[in-house]
Amino acid sequence: MKNFIIIIYNDDREIKRGFEEDIISLRSVIKTSEDVEKALIESDFKTLRIGLNSRNLIRTIEKIEESKPCLIFNLCEAFNGDSSLESNVAAVFELLNVAYTGSPPSVIELTSDKEKTKQLLLQNNIPVPAGLSINTVQNLESGIWNLQFPLMVKPQSEDGSVGIDSDSVVFNFDALKEKFEYISDRYSQPVIVEEYIDGREFSVSIVGNNPPHIFPVAEIDYSNIPPNAPKILCYKSKWMKNSDSYRHTPSVCPANISTEIENDIKEVALKAFEITGCRGYARIDIRLDNNNTPFVLEVNANPDISIGDGMAKSAGADGWSYNKLIKGIVSIAIERFNGNKN
């Protein structure tokens, strides 16, 4: 149906691992779906929002087949609280041969695995923090022999800073072992251990593929955190708006950087975007070392696009209204789908 878009987000009533507070980031997508729907309606689209879970999966598929939308606006970041199933949702849209926003399942699966993403970037000469993925505590000491403390410790396959807190930067082996066991026990997955880069942190939002459009670079302002605290964007910093961590780590866009550094950051971000196969839109997180070399921390193929945050904030700094951003994402997805059919 022309001009009819179904917005599908993950309705996570249950969480399978981690802490109860981890559901905050998963449920934030409901607010994003409302923002997107409002923007689409104001752009003269007809809409339907569906919160996807195991109870209505079959009915949702039937609804897509019956209504024949021109597009699925895919906001699913998990399925039944399990972020490892995020790529499977996009795979359903592929099987239904329906246009949908964002990256294909293969890219979502790749970028959800921090270790696989790092290895791919390394193979293409894109700097990433030195580190490795470790499965068992028995391999911990031998695995880190060539790494320098302090080290960053985080789950391999979570996003939205799930599993990251103020103790995620460790300065000795005992603290590393304790943090490793904590993450392994809570999230039941391998653990990324990598050298902590104590430098400025940036995010680069990119939309489109032919050609990609890079929004102004945003910087995380760590100037208000305590002097001895590690400069990291932990879970509280991203999601718990009443916390000091959130208040003390605002995003500044455009970042106050030289044209040379900005160009270097954008160049590395664009390479990461293209090498990982991101489609439609994505966000690349980057840190500078002491030599102002950009290191890619993460490639987010399904980033937050809620009003006033992340990508929307960067788009606004480029003169894009929120409605223009959402309509642009829609146009890119439809054009790509129609192009693939020809």
C-alpha positions in Angstrom: 0.0 0.0 0.0 1.5 3.3 -1.1 2.5 5.7 1.8 1.7 3.0 4.4 4.5 2.3 6.8 4.6 -0.3 9.6 6.9 0.7 12.4 8.2 -2.4 14.2 10.1 -2.2 17.5 11.0 -4.8 20.1 8.4 -5.2 22.9 10.6 -6.7 25.6 8.4 -7.5 28.6 11.0 -9.9 29.9 14.7 -9.8 30.2 16.7 -12.9 30.0 20.1 -11.9 31.4 21.9 -9.1 33.2 20.1 -6.7 35.6 16.6 -5.5 35.7 17.8 -2.0 35.0 19.2 -3.3 31.6 15.6 -3.2 30.4 15.7 0.6 30.3 17.7 0.7 27.1 15.6 -2.0 25.5 12.3 -0.2 26.4 13.6 3.2 25.2 12.9 2.0 21.7 9.2 2.4 22.4 9.7 6.1 22.8 11.7 6.2 19.6 8.9 4.4 17.8 6.5 7.1 18.9 8.9 9.8 17.7 9.3 8.1 14.3 5.5 7.6 13.9 4.8 11.3 14.7 7.4 12.4 12.1 6.0 10.0 9.5 2.4 11.2 10.0 3.5 14.8 9.7 5.1 13.8 6.4 1.8 12.4 5.1 2.4 8.7 5.7 -0.1 6.4 7.1 1.3 4.3 9.9 0.9 1.3 12.2 3.2 0.6 15.2 3.8 -3.0 16.3 5.7 -4.1 19.4 7.2 -7.4 18.3 7.6 -10.4 20.6 7.3 -14.1 20.4 3.5 -13.9 21.2 2.6 -11.9 18.1 5.4 -12.9 15.7 3.1 -14.9 13.4 0.3 -12.4 13.5 2.8 -9.6 12.6 4.0 -11.6 9.6 0.4 -12.1 8.6 -0.3 -8.3 9.0 2.6 -7.5 6.8 1.5 -9.9 4.1 -2.1 -8.7 4.3 -1.5 -4.9 4.3 1.4 -4.8 1.9 3.2 -1.7 3.3 5.5 0.3 1.2 8.1 0.0 4.0 8.9 -1.5 7.3 10.6 1.0 9.6 12.8 -1.4 11.6 13.6 -0.3 15.1 14.1 -3.8 16.6 17.2 -3.9 18.8 16.4 -7.3 20.3 13.8 -10.1 20.4 12.2 -11.0 23.7 15.0 -9.2 25.5 17.7 -11.0 23.7 19.9 -8.7 21.7 21.7 -11.6 20.0 18.4 -12.2 18.0 18.3 -8.7 16.6 19.6 -9.7 13.1 16.9 -12.4 12.9 14.2 -9.8 12.8 15.7 -8.2 9.7 16.0 -11.7 8.2 12.2 -12.1 8.5 11.8 -8.9 6.4 14.2 -10.3 3.8 12.2 -13.5 3.6 9.0 -11.6 3.1 10.7 -9.5 0.3 9.5 -6.2 1.8 11.4 -3.0 1.9 12.8 -2.1 5.4 15.1 0.5 6.8 18.6 0.0 8.0 21.2 -2.6 7.5 20.7 -6.2 6.4 20.8 -9.1 8.9 24.4 -10.1 8.0 25.7 -6.6 8.9 23.6 -6.4 12.1 25.0 -9.8 13.1 28.6 -8.8 12.3 28.5 -5.4 14.1 26.8 -7.0 17.1 29.9 -9.1 17.6 32.6 -6.6 18.7 35.5 -9.1 18.2 34.5 -10.0 14.6 34.1 -6.3 13.8 37.5 -5.5 15.2 39.2 -8.2 13.2 37.5 -7.1 10.0 38.6 -3.5 10.6 42.1 -4.5 11.5 42.4 -6.5 8.2 41.5 -3.3 6.4 44.1 -1.2 8.3 41.6 0.7 10.4 43.0 1.3 13.9 41.1 -0.4 16.8 42.2 -0.7 20.5 44.6 -3.7 21.0 42.7 -6.5 22.7 41.1 -9.8 22.4 38.0 -11.9 23.2 38.3 -14.3 26.1 35.9 -17.2 26.9 37.2 -18.6 30.2 39.0 -17.2 33.2 41.6 -19.9 32.7 42.7 -18.1 29.5 42.7 -14.7 31.0 46.3 -14.3 32.2 47.9 -15.9 29.2 45.6 -14.0 26.8 46.6 -10.5 28.1 50.4 -11.0 28.3 51.0 -8.4 25.6 48.4 -5.8 26.7 49.1 -2.8 28.7 47.0 -1.7 31.7 44.6 0.0 32.1 42.2 -2.3 30.3 38.6 -1.9 29.2 36.4 -4.9 30.0 33.0 -5.4 28.3 30.6 -8.0 26.9 31.3 -9.1 23.4 27.8 -8.9 22.0 25.8 -6.3 23.9 25.1 -2.7 22.7 23.8 0.5 24.3 26.7 0.2 26.9 24.9 -2.8 28.5 27.4 -4.4 30.9 29.6 -1.3 31.1 29.9 0.7 34.4 32.4 2.8 36.3 34.4 -0.3 37.1 34.8 -1.4 33.5 38.3 0.2 33.3 40.7 -1.9 35.4 44.3 -1.2 36.5 45.5 -4.6 37.7 45.0 -8.3 37.1 42.9 -8.9 40.3 40.4 -6.2 39.2 40.4 -7.6 35.7 39.6 -11.1 36.9 36.8 -9.9 39.1 35.3 -7.9 36.2 35.7 -10.7 33.8 33.8 -13.1 36.1 31.1 -10.6 36.7 30.4 -10.1 33.0 30.7 -13.7 32.1 28.3 -14.7 34.9 25.7 -12.0 34.2 25.7 -12.0 30.4 26.8 -15.6 29.5 29.0 -14.6 26.6 32.7 -14.0 25.8 34.3 -10.9 27.2 36.2 -8.2 25.3 39.4 -7.1 27.0 41.2 -4.3 25.3 43.6 -1.4 26.0 41.9 1.7 27.4 42.5 4.7 25.2 42.5 7.8 27.5 41.6 10.3 24.8 38.8 12.4 23.4 35.7 10.4 22.3 33.5 11.2 19.3 30.6 9.8 17.4 30.0 10.0 13.7 26.5 9.6 12.3 26.2 8.6 8.6 23.1 8.4 6.5 22.7 7.0 2.9 25.0 5.0 0.7 25.0 6.6 -2.8 26.8 8.7 -1.6 26.9 8.5 2.2 26.3 11.8 4.0 28.3 12.4 7.1 26.7 14.6 9.7 28.8 16.9 11.9 31.0 15.1 14.4 29.8 14.9 18.0 32.0 14.8 21.1 31.3 13.3 24.5 32.2 16.0 27.0 34.0 14.4 30.0 35.2 17.6 31.5 32.7 17.4 34.5 33.6 13.9 35.7 35.8 13.4 38.8 39.5 13.7 38.0 40.4 10.1 38.8 37.3 8.5 37.1 37.8 6.8 33.8 36.3 8.7 30.8 33.8 6.2 29.5 30.2 6.3 28.4 28.8 3.7 30.8 25.2 2.4 30.9 24.1 5.1 33.4 25.6 7.7 31.1 23.5 6.7 28.2 20.2 5.7 29.8 19.7 6.8 33.4 18.8 10.5 33.0 18.6 11.2 36.7 22.1 9.9 37.4 25.3 12.0 37.8 26.9 9.9 35.1 24.3 11.0 32.6 24.4 14.7 33.6 28.2 14.7 33.5 28.7 13.3 30.0 26.8 15.5 27.6 27.2 15.3 23.8 28.5 18.4 22.1 27.8 18.8 18.4 29.5 20.0 16.4 32.7 19.1 18.2 35.3 21.8 18.9 38.1 20.3 16.8 40.4 21.4 14.0 39.4 20.8 10.4 42.3 18.4 10.0 41.2 16.2 13.0 37.6 16.4 11.8 38.6 15.1 8.4 40.7 12.3 9.8 37.8 11.2 12.1 35.3 11.3 9.2 37.6 9.4 6.9 38.1 6.6 9.4 34.4 6.5 10.2 33.4 6.3 6.6 35.8 3.5 5.9 34.4 1.5 8.9 30.8 2.2 7.6 31.6 0.9 4.1 33.9 -2.0 5.1 31.3 -3.5 7.5 28.6 -3.1 4.9 26.3 -0.7 6.8 23.3 0.3 4.9 20.9 3.3 5.2 22.3 4.8 8.4 24.8 4.0 11.2 26.9 5.5 13.9 30.7 5.0 14.4 32.2 5.6 17.8 35.8 6.8 17.8 38.6 7.8 20.3 41.8 9.7 19.7 45.1 8.6 21.2 47.9 10.8 22.2 48.9 11.3 18.6 45.4 12.2 17.5 45.1 8.9 15.7 41.4 7.9 15.4 40.6 4.4 16.8 37.2 2.8 16.1 35.6 1.7 19.3 32.3 0.4 17.8 30.2 0.3 14.7 26.5 0.6 15.5 24.5 -0.5 12.5 21.2 0.2 14.3 21.8 3.3 16.3 19.4 5.4 18.5 17.4 7.8 16.3 15.2 9.3 19.0 14.5 13.0 19.0 17.3 15.1 20.5 19.8 12.3 20.9 22.6 10.8 19.0 22.0 10.8 15.3 19.1 13.2 15.5 21.3 15.7 17.4 24.0 15.5 14.8 21.5 15.9 12.0 20.1 19.0 13.7 23.6 20.5 13.8 23.6 20.0 10.0 20.4 21.9 9.5 18.2 18.7 9.2 14.9 18.7 11.1 13.9 15.5 12.7 11.2 15.0 10.1 13.7 15.4 7.3 16.0 12.8 8.9 13.2 10.2 9.2 11.8 10.9 5.8 15.4 10.7 4.4 15.9 7.2 6.0 12.6 6.1 4.4 13.5 7.4 1.0 16.9 5.7 1.1 15.3 2.4 2.0 12.6 2.5 -0.7 15.0 3.6 -3.4 17.4 0.8 -2.5 14.7 -1.8 -2.5 13.3 -0.7 -5.9 16.9 -0.6 -7.2 17.6 -4.2 -6.1 14.4 -5.3 -7.9 15.5 -3.8 -11.2 
